[in-house]
């Protein structure tokens, strides 16, 4: 399944600039969204990969030519509000369903003010030939939102919510991309750890294998 990630603005067009610069965060949030979607098994294409301008027509053309299944545009808001909202082109289509599928989990994960799903005749929603949504991930001119948007914690929660919604909508199994993976104990090279075990001499080889399964790097048993 192919997801086109459109990181709003860039280069000569910084987007909304207030407490923070919109284009900087659309780039980093969009990049992370795409990275996690790839881990979850989606194919991803980005509208931009660093700080340069891409026209709205070009963004649509890229997604259409690539044959994306879904188009997700990332923006941040301004104008004196607070919270997160997701846009689709019009009511009743797949775009609205996708917008609803991501808006709920993003609000659940971030705890942000829920501004709901809205409709707008934005060019990237209108001129794309697949279901398309545009997420406004918070207000760059709100002290509260801007402070949160800058943190890794909020970004992760946003990505958790967005990917959960996308997976639910597309029927793909969702795994928490930030779940802590428990590593086996690491062995400090220059310090041996002496483990006292009691085994039959004939079982020594098997004992070494079993100990190594616990994450150690046992090579030999000193028989006592
Ligand atoms: Zn924007």
Boltz pocket constraint, residues with backbone or C-beta under 6 A from the ligand:
constraints:
  - pocket:
      binder: B
      contacts: [[A, 8], [A, 9], [A, 15], [A, 16], [A, 22], [A, 74], [A, 75], [A, 76]]
      max_distance: 6.0
